Amino acid sequence: MNEINDDVFAAQLYEVDSYDAVQELCHSSRWTDGLPIIPPTPDLVRKFLAEALVPPDHLVGVEPVRERAITAEQLAINAVMAGCVARHFPIVVAAFTAMLQDKFVLHGATSSTGGCAIFIVINGPAVQFLGIDPTFNVLGSSDRATTCIGRAIRLSLKNILDVRPGEADRSTLGHPGKISFCMGEDESNTSWLSLAQDRGIPLNTSAITVFAAGSPRQIMNEWTTNPEEILDTYVSEIKASMLNYSIHAGDWAIVIPPQLRAHFEHAGWDKRRIREYVKTKAWVMRKDWASCGKRAVIANQGERKYFALENSGDLLVIAAGGPAGGFGAVIPPWFGKTSRATTMAIGACVDCEI
């Protein structure tokens, strides 16, 4: 293996004599997640940067705790490795820009023993442009774009911020979303406002929402068409998560597939009404901790009430999933309101000089 110099890039370049040698170099250097990678050649990295209209040294942001600068070149290298194609790269840049906002608390979310993952929701024209499938297996590997974009986020965290198990990542368990946890919203099959519009992004604008999230918790209710009863099933799962993990308020996400969504839409329920209902119903008493082995922390505060949501707007309501089956999902926050979900238009400039 020989080192190569290229004045365009700050990263060290290497020349290797085979595809297998590339894989072994990256694996032995702990630059991968254990899966094969695409070699990040200078030509591919240039192509990605051109797609996002940024030079290699473009500063995407600085992680404030470790004071690590994150450049477009670094993100492009990892996006190539993750299997992205160039048109995916602006999403990766937008996601990192959002994650570097103060309220997201990126260092805490990626270094905690709680083991959350970065959950990413894509909205707007980008969903169709990138061939994202927000229907079948939406929380799994439903399509190339979401799988590779989610993986690019994780590889970038590893290789730029040392978020590797046993290094910055101190997760006790983690969850599979730490490989890739990305989806699009099924905007074309619902009358509801998109998640991005709900959070202030104009119609027909591509946007991402990032959320420090625990693993998804699947629910099912096929025995009613009543919106309140359907939401009571979601609320029951939220309350169980509060008692078993964190009792404190924060952002939560719920995913509502078409079979359940049809009942809400038929009854005239929009996302605002759903959020308000969940805000009112999703709460527990501190004394409820006795039911799950936590009696010792009740003390004399048993009658204290804890709400899952401080405000109804803290609930992310997402329309997505396969067309049949009375299933849904609750996605809990990492740790209360320590980290807040952040939404940003793709291609938005933060702190630009006009």
Short mmCIF file of the C-alpha atoms (twelve columns), coordinates in Angstrom:
data_MODEL
# 
_entry.id   MODEL 
# 
loop_
_atom_site.group_PDB 
_atom_site.id 
_atom_site.type_symbol 
_atom_site.label_atom_id 
_atom_site.label_alt_id 
_atom_site.label_comp_id 
_atom_site.label_asym_id 
_atom_site.label_seq_id 
_atom_site.Cartn_x 
_atom_site.Cartn_y 
_atom_site.Cartn_z 
_atom_site.pdbx_PDB_model_num 
ATOM 1   C CA . MET A 1   0.000   0.000  0.000  1 
ATOM 2   C CA . ASN A 2   1.380   3.390  -0.964 1 
ATOM 3   C CA . GLU A 3   0.368   6.836  0.228  1 
ATOM 4   C CA . ILE A 4   -0.793  9.301  -2.430 1 
ATOM 5   C CA . ASN A 5   -0.865  13.070 -2.259 1 
ATOM 6   C CA . ASP A 6   -3.794  15.071 -3.596 1 
ATOM 7   C CA . ASP A 7   -3.738  18.811 -2.975 1 
ATOM 8   C CA . VAL A 8   -7.525  19.067 -3.178 1 
ATOM 9   C CA . PHE A 9   -8.249  17.005 -0.073 1 
ATOM 10  C CA . ALA A 10  -7.201  17.254 3.552  1 
ATOM 11  C CA . ALA A 11  -7.698  13.535 4.198  1 
ATOM 12  C CA . GLN A 12  -4.859  11.064 3.769  1 
ATOM 13  C CA . LEU A 13  -5.161  9.043  0.568  1 
ATOM 14  C CA . TYR A 14  -3.985  5.464  0.103  1 
ATOM 15  C CA . GLU A 15  -3.337  3.248  -2.872 1 
ATOM 16  C CA . VAL A 16  -4.153  -0.427 -2.433 1 
ATOM 17  C CA . ASP A 17  -3.817  -3.279 -4.886 1 
ATOM 18  C CA . SER A 18  -7.210  -5.022 -4.568 1 
ATOM 19  C CA . TYR A 19  -10.807 -4.674 -3.436 1 
ATOM 20  C CA . ASP A 20  -10.133 -7.128 -0.613 1 
ATOM 21  C CA . ALA A 21  -7.203  -5.015 0.562  1 
ATOM 22  C CA . VAL A 22  -9.494  -1.981 0.772  1 
ATOM 23  C CA . GLN A 23  -11.927 -3.902 2.954  1 
ATOM 24  C CA . GLU A 24  -9.193  -5.165 5.257  1 
ATOM 25  C CA . LEU A 25  -7.615  -1.714 5.578  1 
ATOM 26  C CA . CYS A 26  -10.918 -0.129 6.541  1 
ATOM 27  C CA . HIS A 27  -11.938 -2.947 8.851  1 
ATOM 28  C CA . SER A 28  -8.598  -3.118 10.668 1 
ATOM 29  C CA . SER A 29  -8.631  0.685  11.064 1 
ATOM 30  C CA . ARG A 30  -12.140 0.515  12.614 1 
ATOM 31  C CA . TRP A 31  -13.564 2.730  9.869  1 
ATOM 32  C CA . THR A 32  -16.502 0.401  9.154  1 
ATOM 33  C CA . ASP A 33  -19.520 -1.054 10.918 1 
ATOM 34  C CA . GLY A 34  -18.483 -4.592 10.010 1 
ATOM 35  C CA . LEU A 35  -20.173 -4.487 6.622  1 
ATOM 36  C CA . PRO A 36  -18.289 -4.043 3.334  1 
ATOM 37  C CA . ILE A 37  -17.740 -0.484 2.152  1 
ATOM 38  C CA . ILE A 38  -17.433 1.273  -1.192 1 
ATOM 39  C CA . PRO A 39  -13.866 2.586  -1.661 1 
ATOM 40  C CA . PRO A 40  -14.010 6.403  -1.343 1 
ATOM 41  C CA . THR A 41  -11.956 7.315  -4.395 1 
ATOM 42  C CA . PRO A 42  -11.130 10.992 -5.058 1 
ATOM 43  C CA . ASP A 43  -13.363 11.007 -8.134 1 
ATOM 44  C CA . LEU A 44  -16.374 9.763  -6.182 1 
ATOM 45  C CA . VAL A 45  -15.775 12.212 -3.349 1 
ATOM 46  C CA . ARG A 46  -15.547 15.090 -5.849 1 
ATOM 47  C CA . LYS A 47  -18.820 13.959 -7.438 1 
ATOM 48  C CA . PHE A 48  -20.597 13.998 -4.077 1 
ATOM 49  C CA . LEU A 49  -19.287 17.455 -3.196 1 
ATOM 50  C CA . ALA A 50  -20.404 18.791 -6.566 1 
ATOM 51  C CA . GLU A 51  -23.911 17.438 -5.968 1 
ATOM 52  C CA . ALA A 52  -24.156 19.431 -2.738 1 
ATOM 53  C CA . LEU A 53  -22.457 22.499 -4.304 1 
ATOM 54  C CA . VAL A 54  -19.849 22.673 -1.550 1 
ATOM 55  C CA . PRO A 55  -16.020 22.661 -1.593 1 
ATOM 56  C CA . PRO A 56  -14.110 19.999 0.364  1 
ATOM 57  C CA . ASP A 57  -13.247 22.390 3.207  1 
ATOM 58  C CA . HIS A 58  -16.817 23.637 3.652  1 
ATOM 59  C CA . LEU A 59  -17.438 23.725 7.419  1 
ATOM 60  C CA . VAL A 60  -20.708 21.932 8.143  1 
ATOM 61  C CA . GLY A 61  -20.335 22.669 11.841 1 
ATOM 62  C CA . VAL A 62  -18.381 22.083 15.038 1 
ATOM 63  C CA . GLU A 63  -19.327 19.553 17.699 1 
ATOM 64  C CA . PRO A 64  -18.948 21.838 20.731 1 
ATOM 65  C CA . VAL A 65  -18.040 19.384 23.499 1 
ATOM 66  C CA . ARG A 66  -15.091 17.756 21.736 1 
ATOM 67  C CA . GLU A 67  -14.498 20.804 19.519 1 
ATOM 68  C CA . ARG A 68  -14.351 18.666 16.388 1 
ATOM 69  C CA . ALA A 69  -14.851 20.464 13.077 1 
ATOM 70  C CA . ILE A 70  -16.952 18.534 10.548 1 
ATOM 71  C CA . THR A 71  -16.260 19.304 6.912  1 
ATOM 72  C CA . ALA A 72  -18.074 18.414 3.715  1 
ATOM 73  C CA . GLU A 73  -15.077 16.341 2.617  1 
ATOM 74  C CA . GLN A 74  -15.288 14.148 5.713  1 
ATOM 75  C CA . LEU A 75  -19.007 13.571 5.252  1 
ATOM 76  C CA . ALA A 76  -18.599 12.818 1.546  1 
ATOM 77  C CA . ILE A 77  -15.948 10.173 2.242  1 
ATOM 78  C CA . ASN A 78  -18.218 8.408  4.712  1 
ATOM 79  C CA . ALA A 79  -21.272 8.722  2.472  1 
ATOM 80  C CA . VAL A 80  -19.372 7.017  -0.347 1 
ATOM 81  C CA . MET A 81  -18.251 4.268  2.032  1 
ATOM 82  C CA . ALA A 82  -21.857 3.744  3.177  1 
ATOM 83  C CA . GLY A 83  -23.033 2.993  -0.364 1 
ATOM 84  C CA . CYS A 84  -24.730 6.322  -1.048 1 
ATOM 85  C CA . VAL A 85  -24.948 7.777  -4.529 1 
ATOM 86  C CA . ALA A 86  -24.267 11.461 -5.121 1 
ATOM 87  C CA . ARG A 87  -27.891 12.570 -5.003 1 
ATOM 88  C CA . HIS A 88  -28.151 11.232 -1.428 1 
ATOM 89  C CA . PHE A 89  -25.349 13.463 -0.185 1 
ATOM 90  C CA . PRO A 90  -27.290 16.735 0.371  1 
ATOM 91  C CA . ILE A 91  -29.476 14.790 2.822  1 
ATOM 92  C CA . VAL A 92  -26.404 13.693 4.778  1 
ATOM 93  C CA . VAL A 93  -25.160 17.293 4.963  1 
ATOM 94  C CA . ALA A 94  -28.574 18.525 6.094  1 
ATOM 95  C CA . ALA A 95  -28.845 15.826 8.753  1 
ATOM 96  C CA . PHE A 96  -25.479 16.705 10.249 1 
ATOM 97  C CA . THR A 97  -26.280 20.416 10.128 1 
ATOM 98  C CA . ALA A 98  -29.435 19.710 12.130 1 
ATOM 99  C CA . MET A 99  -27.640 17.394 14.564 1 
ATOM 100 C CA . LEU A 100 -25.071 20.101 15.305 1 
ATOM 101 C CA . GLN A 101 -27.710 22.545 16.533 1 
ATOM 102 C CA . ASP A 102 -27.344 23.167 20.262 1 
ATOM 103 C CA . LYS A 103 -30.726 21.760 21.232 1 
ATOM 104 C CA . PHE A 104 -29.945 18.362 19.708 1 
ATOM 105 C CA . VAL A 105 -27.037 17.768 22.142 1 
ATOM 106 C CA . LEU A 106 -25.132 15.511 19.741 1 
ATOM 107 C CA . HIS A 107 -22.344 14.573 22.147 1 
ATOM 108 C CA . GLY A 108 -24.761 13.430 24.840 1 
ATOM 109 C CA . ALA A 109 -26.944 11.508 22.421 1 
ATOM 110 C CA . THR A 110 -24.012 9.611  20.924 1 
ATOM 111 C CA . SER A 111 -21.968 8.961  24.071 1 
ATOM 112 C CA . SER A 112 -24.640 8.027  26.616 1 
ATOM 113 C CA . THR A 113 -24.897 4.575  28.132 1 
ATOM 114 C CA . GLY A 114 -28.569 4.744  27.088 1 
ATOM 115 C CA . GLY A 115 -27.616 3.686  23.563 1 
ATOM 116 C CA . CYS A 116 -29.969 5.702  21.377 1 
ATOM 117 C CA . ALA A 117 -29.681 6.037  17.603 1 
ATOM 118 C CA . ILE A 118 -30.184 8.977  15.265 1 
ATOM 119 C CA . PHE A 119 -33.665 8.621  13.765 1 
ATOM 120 C CA . ILE A 120 -34.076 10.540 10.487 1 
ATOM 121 C CA . VAL A 121 -37.345 11.362 8.708  1 
ATOM 122 C CA . ILE A 122 -37.255 12.741 5.154  1 
ATOM 123 C CA . ASN A 123 -40.062 14.889 3.756  1 
ATOM 124 C CA . GLY A 124 -40.919 16.759 0.583  1 
ATOM 125 C CA . PRO A 125 -39.947 16.251 -3.060 1 
ATOM 126 C CA . ALA A 126 -36.771 14.421 -1.979 1 
ATOM 127 C CA . VAL A 127 -38.867 11.359 -1.091 1 
ATOM 128 C CA . GLN A 128 -39.891 10.765 -4.690 1 
ATOM 129 C CA . PHE A 129 -36.659 12.083 -6.209 1 
ATOM 130 C CA . LEU A 130 -34.551 9.627  -4.210 1 
ATOM 131 C CA . GLY A 131 -36.866 6.658  -4.754 1 
ATOM 132 C CA . ILE A 132 -37.708 6.367  -1.065 1 
ATOM 133 C CA . ASP A 133 -40.419 3.819  -0.251 1 
ATOM 134 C CA . PRO A 134 -42.374 4.954  2.841  1 
ATOM 135 C CA . THR A 135 -44.674 1.917  2.788  1 
ATOM 136 C CA . PHE A 136 -43.661 -1.729 3.286  1 
ATOM 137 C CA . ASN A 137 -40.987 -2.391 5.922  1 
ATOM 138 C CA . VAL A 138 -40.577 1.340  6.419  1 
ATOM 139 C CA . LEU A 139 -38.595 0.960  9.647  1 
ATOM 140 C CA . GLY A 140 -36.391 -1.694 8.044  1 
ATOM 141 C CA . SER A 141 -34.384 -1.568 4.856  1 
ATOM 142 C CA . SER A 142 -37.268 -0.407 2.677  1 
ATOM 143 C CA . ASP A 143 -35.117 1.185  -0.035 1 
ATOM 144 C CA . ARG A 144 -31.579 2.047  -1.041 1 
ATOM 145 C CA . ALA A 145 -31.690 5.740  -0.159 1 
ATOM 146 C CA . THR A 146 -32.831 5.497  3.454  1 
ATOM 147 C CA . THR A 147 -30.611 2.509  4.220  1 
ATOM 148 C CA . CYS A 148 -27.490 4.174  2.830  1 
ATOM 149 C CA . ILE A 149 -28.228 7.655  4.217  1 
ATOM 150 C CA . GLY A 150 -28.792 6.253  7.697  1 
ATOM 151 C CA . ARG A 151 -25.597 4.241  7.426  1 
ATOM 152 C CA . ALA A 152 -23.677 7.317  6.225  1 
ATOM 153 C CA . ILE A 153 -24.739 9.167  9.377  1 
ATOM 154 C CA . ARG A 154 -23.477 6.334  11.560 1 
ATOM 155 C CA . LEU A 155 -20.146 5.925  9.729  1 
ATOM 156 C CA . SER A 156 -19.590 9.691  9.891  1 
ATOM 157 C CA . LEU A 157 -20.159 9.664  13.638 1 
ATOM 158 C CA . LYS A 158 -17.662 6.822  13.995 1 
ATOM 159 C CA . ASN A 159 -14.931 8.252  11.820 1 
ATOM 160 C CA . ILE A 160 -15.209 11.968 12.571 1 
ATOM 161 C CA . LEU A 161 -16.272 11.959 16.230 1 
ATOM 162 C CA . ASP A 162 -14.926 8.538  17.330 1 
ATOM 163 C CA . VAL A 163 -18.438 7.313  18.139 1 
ATOM 164 C CA . ARG A 164 -17.339 3.691  18.261 1 
ATOM 165 C CA . PRO A 165 -18.311 1.135  20.921 1 
ATOM 166 C CA . GLY A 166 -15.950 1.490  23.841 1 
ATOM 167 C CA . GLU A 167 -14.642 4.866  22.655 1 
ATOM 168 C CA . ALA A 168 -17.033 7.841  22.604 1 
ATOM 169 C CA . ASP A 169 -19.987 5.444  22.307 1 
ATOM 170 C CA . ARG A 170 -20.592 4.113  25.826 1 
ATOM 171 C CA . SER A 171 -23.850 2.285  25.058 1 
ATOM 172 C CA . THR A 172 -24.686 -0.539 27.409 1 
ATOM 173 C CA . LEU A 173 -26.856 -2.241 24.760 1 
ATOM 174 C CA . GLY A 174 -27.609 0.026  21.799 1 
ATOM 175 C CA . HIS A 175 -30.151 -1.125 19.222 1 
ATOM 176 C CA . PRO A 176 -30.204 -2.090 15.523 1 
ATOM 177 C CA . GLY A 177 -31.082 1.462  14.494 1 
ATOM 178 C CA . LYS A 178 -27.448 2.281  15.156 1 
ATOM 179 C CA . ILE A 179 -26.645 0.722  11.783 1 
ATOM 180 C CA . SER A 180 -29.268 2.763  9.923  1 
ATOM 181 C CA . PHE A 181 -32.447 4.444  11.216 1 
ATOM 182 C CA . CYS A 182 -33.912 6.497  8.391  1 
ATOM 183 C CA . MET A 183 -37.296 6.670  6.651  1 
ATOM 184 C CA . GLY A 184 -39.472 8.841  4.450  1 
ATOM 185 C CA . GLU A 185 -43.015 9.946  5.194  1 
ATOM 186 C CA . ASP A 186 -45.872 8.693  2.992  1 
ATOM 187 C CA . GLU A 187 -47.140 12.163 2.056  1 
ATOM 188 C CA . SER A 188 -48.817 11.108 -1.196 1 
ATOM 189 C CA . ASN A 189 -51.269 8.746  0.539  1 
ATOM 190 C CA . THR A 190 -52.634 11.015 3.244  1 
ATOM 191 C CA . SER A 191 -54.545 14.254 3.606  1 
ATOM 192 C CA . TRP A 192 -52.468 15.202 6.631  1 
ATOM 193 C CA . LEU A 193 -49.761 17.840 6.710  1 
ATOM 194 C CA . SER A 194 -46.303 16.320 6.547  1 
ATOM 195 C CA . LEU A 195 -44.103 16.141 9.610  1 
ATOM 196 C CA . ALA A 196 -41.925 18.891 8.140  1 
ATOM 197 C CA . GLN A 197 -44.906 21.179 7.504  1 
ATOM 198 C CA . ASP A 198 -46.122 20.506 11.049 1 
ATOM 199 C CA . ARG A 199 -42.742 21.770 12.218 1 
ATOM 200 C CA . GLY A 200 -42.681 24.967 10.170 1 
ATOM 201 C CA . ILE A 201 -41.216 23.946 6.800  1 
ATOM 202 C CA . PRO A 202 -43.093 25.298 3.729  1 
ATOM 203 C CA . LEU A 203 -45.024 22.988 1.399  1 
ATOM 204 C CA . ASN A 204 -42.989 21.427 -1.438 1 
ATOM 205 C CA . THR A 205 -39.706 21.935 0.421  1 
ATOM 206 C CA . SER A 206 -37.496 18.919 1.050  1 
ATOM 207 C CA . ALA A 207 -36.555 18.626 4.699  1 
ATOM 208 C CA . ILE A 208 -35.197 16.272 7.322  1 
ATOM 209 C CA . THR A 209 -36.036 15.783 10.980 1 
ATOM 210 C CA . VAL A 210 -33.448 14.237 13.292 1 
ATOM 211 C CA . PHE A 211 -34.366 12.707 16.635 1 
ATOM 212 C CA . ALA A 212 -32.247 10.966 19.301 1 
ATOM 213 C CA . ALA A 213 -34.388 7.876  19.648 1 
ATOM 214 C CA . GLY A 214 -34.723 4.588  21.412 1 
ATOM 215 C CA . SER A 215 -35.726 1.456  19.553 1 
ATOM 216 C CA . PRO A 216 -39.210 1.337  17.976 1 
ATOM 217 C CA . ARG A 217 -41.962 -0.389 19.946 1 
ATOM 218 C CA . GLN A 218 -44.615 -2.000 17.743 1 
ATOM 219 C CA . ILE A 219 -48.315 -1.889 18.648 1 
ATOM 220 C CA . MET A 220 -51.408 -3.482 17.091 1 
ATOM 221 C CA . ASN A 221 -55.121 -2.748 17.291 1 
ATOM 222 C CA . GLU A 222 -57.389 -4.268 14.626 1 
ATOM 223 C CA . TRP A 223 -60.531 -4.441 16.743 1 
ATOM 224 C CA . THR A 224 -61.812 -0.877 16.528 1 
ATOM 225 C CA . THR A 225 -62.310 2.003  14.119 1 
ATOM 226 C CA . ASN A 226 -62.572 4.531  16.948 1 
ATOM 227 C CA . PRO A 227 -59.697 7.068  16.884 1 
ATOM 228 C CA . GLU A 228 -59.627 7.397  20.673 1 
ATOM 229 C CA . GLU A 229 -59.349 3.639  21.165 1 
ATOM 230 C CA . ILE A 230 -56.602 3.363  18.559 1 
ATOM 231 C CA . LEU A 231 -54.676 6.144  20.265 1 
ATOM 232 C CA . ASP A 232 -55.220 4.505  23.645 1 
ATOM 233 C CA . THR A 233 -53.135 1.604  22.332 1 
ATOM 234 C CA . TYR A 234 -50.326 3.990  21.370 1 
ATOM 235 C CA . VAL A 235 -50.655 5.747  24.728 1 
ATOM 236 C CA . SER A 236 -50.455 2.452  26.607 1 
ATOM 237 C CA . GLU A 237 -47.122 1.728  24.911 1 
ATOM 238 C CA . ILE A 238 -45.848 5.224  25.699 1 
ATOM 239 C CA . LYS A 239 -46.762 4.789  29.374 1 
ATOM 240 C CA . ALA A 240 -45.039 1.391  29.493 1 
ATOM 241 C CA . SER A 241 -41.879 2.936  28.069 1 
ATOM 242 C CA . MET A 242 -42.029 5.787  30.594 1 
ATOM 243 C CA . LEU A 243 -42.181 3.349  33.482 1 
ATOM 244 C CA . ASN A 244 -39.611 0.901  32.148 1 
ATOM 245 C CA . TYR A 245 -37.102 3.483  30.896 1 
ATOM 246 C CA . SER A 246 -37.491 7.231  31.458 1 
ATOM 247 C CA . ILE A 247 -40.435 8.809  33.223 1 
ATOM 248 C CA . HIS A 248 -39.516 12.330 32.128 1 
ATOM 249 C CA . ALA A 249 -41.187 14.353 29.369 1 
ATOM 250 C CA . GLY A 250 -39.557 14.707 25.976 1 
ATOM 251 C CA . ASP A 251 -40.186 14.379 22.260 1 
ATOM 252 C CA . TRP A 252 -41.909 11.181 21.115 1 
ATOM 253 C CA . ALA A 253 -42.694 9.822  17.656 1 
ATOM 254 C CA . ILE A 254 -45.577 7.651  16.532 1 
ATOM 255 C CA . VAL A 255 -45.855 6.006  13.109 1 
ATOM 256 C CA . ILE A 256 -49.382 5.484  11.771 1 
ATOM 257 C CA . PRO A 257 -49.743 3.160  8.730  1 
ATOM 258 C CA . PRO A 258 -52.663 3.322  6.248  1 
ATOM 259 C CA . GLN A 259 -55.061 0.819  7.873  1 
ATOM 260 C CA . LEU A 260 -55.156 2.774  11.121 1 
ATOM 261 C CA . ARG A 261 -54.723 6.129  9.395  1 
ATOM 262 C CA . ALA A 262 -57.906 5.565  7.383  1 
ATOM 263 C CA . HIS A 263 -59.971 5.505  10.577 1 
ATOM 264 C CA . PHE A 264 -58.566 8.864  11.696 1 
ATOM 265 C CA . GLU A 265 -59.066 10.480 8.320  1 
ATOM 266 C CA . HIS A 266 -62.611 9.100  7.984  1 
ATOM 267 C CA . ALA A 267 -63.454 10.600 11.396 1 
ATOM 268 C CA . GLY A 268 -61.889 13.943 10.449 1 
ATOM 269 C CA . TRP A 269 -58.948 13.709 12.822 1 
ATOM 270 C CA . ASP A 270 -55.814 15.604 11.770 1 
ATOM 271 C CA . LYS A 271 -52.355 15.442 13.327 1 
ATOM 272 C CA . ARG A 272 -53.089 18.371 15.624 1 
ATOM 273 C CA . ARG A 273 -56.027 16.561 17.211 1 
ATOM 274 C CA . ILE A 274 -53.979 13.378 17.570 1 
ATOM 275 C CA . ARG A 275 -51.211 15.276 19.344 1 
ATOM 276 C CA . GLU A 276 -53.625 16.940 21.718 1 
ATOM 277 C CA . TYR A 277 -55.294 13.645 22.624 1 
ATOM 278 C CA . VAL A 278 -51.972 11.937 23.331 1 
ATOM 279 C CA . LYS A 279 -50.756 14.928 25.362 1 
ATOM 280 C CA . THR A 280 -53.824 14.629 27.607 1 
ATOM 281 C CA . LYS A 281 -53.719 10.850 28.020 1 
ATOM 282 C CA . ALA A 282 -50.006 9.923  28.115 1 
ATOM 283 C CA . TRP A 283 -49.070 10.313 31.757 1 
ATOM 284 C CA . VAL A 284 -48.172 8.150  34.729 1 
ATOM 285 C CA . MET A 285 -48.012 8.560  38.503 1 
ATOM 286 C CA . ARG A 286 -44.723 8.080  40.281 1 
ATOM 287 C CA . LYS A 287 -46.362 5.357  42.395 1 
ATOM 288 C CA . ASP A 288 -46.888 3.368  39.170 1 
ATOM 289 C CA . TRP A 289 -43.192 2.560  39.316 1 
ATOM 290 C CA . ALA A 290 -44.081 -0.086 41.915 1 
ATOM 291 C CA . SER A 291 -45.612 -2.191 39.114 1 
ATOM 292 C CA . CYS A 292 -42.249 -2.634 37.395 1 
ATOM 293 C CA . GLY A 293 -39.874 -3.198 40.293 1 
ATOM 294 C CA . LYS A 294 -38.943 0.436  40.993 1 
ATOM 295 C CA . ARG A 295 -40.709 0.895  44.321 1 
ATOM 296 C CA . ALA A 296 -37.469 2.107  45.906 1 
ATOM 297 C CA . VAL A 297 -37.488 5.379  43.923 1 
ATOM 298 C CA . ILE A 298 -41.085 6.360  44.711 1 
ATOM 299 C CA . ALA A 299 -40.239 7.725  48.185 1 
ATOM 300 C CA . ASN A 300 -42.910 10.200 49.336 1 
ATOM 301 C CA . GLN A 301 -43.730 11.428 45.807 1 
ATOM 302 C CA . GLY A 302 -46.148 8.679  44.819 1 
ATOM 303 C CA . GLU A 303 -48.927 11.085 43.811 1 
ATOM 304 C CA . ARG A 304 -46.705 13.128 41.508 1 
ATOM 305 C CA . LYS A 305 -47.907 13.053 37.889 1 
ATOM 306 C CA . TYR A 306 -45.520 12.826 34.925 1 
ATOM 307 C CA . PHE A 307 -46.600 13.678 31.375 1 
ATOM 308 C CA . ALA A 308 -44.856 12.187 28.347 1 
ATOM 309 C CA . LEU A 309 -45.228 15.504 26.523 1 
ATOM 310 C CA . GLU A 310 -44.735 18.992 27.916 1 
ATOM 311 C CA . ASN A 311 -46.509 20.368 24.842 1 
ATOM 312 C CA . SER A 312 -48.633 18.612 22.246 1 
ATOM 313 C CA . GLY A 313 -46.168 19.787 19.579 1 
ATOM 314 C CA . ASP A 314 -43.535 17.524 21.119 1 
ATOM 315 C CA . LEU A 315 -45.223 14.522 19.478 1 
ATOM 316 C CA . LEU A 316 -43.939 13.687 15.993 1 
ATOM 317 C CA . VAL A 317 -46.843 12.113 14.083 1 
ATOM 318 C CA . ILE A 318 -45.598 10.275 10.986 1 
ATOM 319 C CA . ALA A 319 -47.756 8.766  8.231  1 
ATOM 320 C CA . ALA A 320 -45.931 5.709  6.908  1 
ATOM 321 C CA . GLY A 321 -46.035 1.943  6.633  1 
ATOM 322 C CA . GLY A 322 -47.460 -0.876 4.549  1 
ATOM 323 C CA . PRO A 323 -51.069 -0.738 3.322  1 
ATOM 324 C CA . ALA A 324 -52.475 -3.618 5.393  1 
ATOM 325 C CA . GLY A 325 -52.346 -4.569 9.048  1 
ATOM 326 C CA . GLY A 326 -53.519 -2.704 12.141 1 
ATOM 327 C CA . PHE A 327 -49.987 -2.052 13.287 1 
ATOM 328 C CA . GLY A 328 -48.184 1.078  14.391 1 
ATOM 329 C CA . ALA A 329 -45.050 2.088  16.214 1 
ATOM 330 C CA . VAL A 330 -44.016 4.238  19.134 1 
ATOM 331 C CA . ILE A 331 -40.474 5.610  19.041 1 
ATOM 332 C CA . PRO A 332 -39.377 6.912  22.445 1 
ATOM 333 C CA . PRO A 333 -36.844 9.650  23.132 1 
ATOM 334 C CA . TRP A 334 -33.341 8.892  24.305 1 
ATOM 335 C CA . PHE A 335 -33.700 10.609 27.685 1 
ATOM 336 C CA . GLY A 336 -36.600 12.951 28.242 1 
ATOM 337 C CA . LYS A 337 -36.056 16.447 26.881 1 
ATOM 338 C CA . THR A 338 -32.256 16.323 27.122 1 
ATOM 339 C CA . SER A 339 -32.091 16.262 23.310 1 
ATOM 340 C CA . ARG A 340 -34.780 17.835 21.139 1 
ATOM 341 C CA . ALA A 341 -35.901 16.786 17.674 1 
ATOM 342 C CA . THR A 342 -34.628 19.197 15.034 1 
ATOM 343 C CA . THR A 343 -36.124 19.873 11.602 1 
ATOM 344 C CA . MET A 344 -34.289 21.624 8.788  1 
ATOM 345 C CA . ALA A 345 -34.804 22.256 5.088  1 
ATOM 346 C CA . ILE A 346 -32.375 20.383 2.871  1 
ATOM 347 C CA . GLY A 347 -29.861 22.851 1.478  1 
ATOM 348 C CA . ALA A 348 -30.577 25.387 4.233  1 
ATOM 349 C CA . CYS A 349 -27.662 27.574 5.272  1 
ATOM 350 C CA . VAL A 350 -27.104 28.128 8.990  1 
ATOM 351 C CA . ASP A 351 -25.319 31.334 10.089 1 
ATOM 352 C CA . CYS A 352 -24.619 32.366 6.499  1 
ATOM 353 C CA . GLU A 353 -23.383 35.828 5.737  1 
ATOM 354 C CA . ILE A 354 -25.714 37.510 3.222  1 
# 
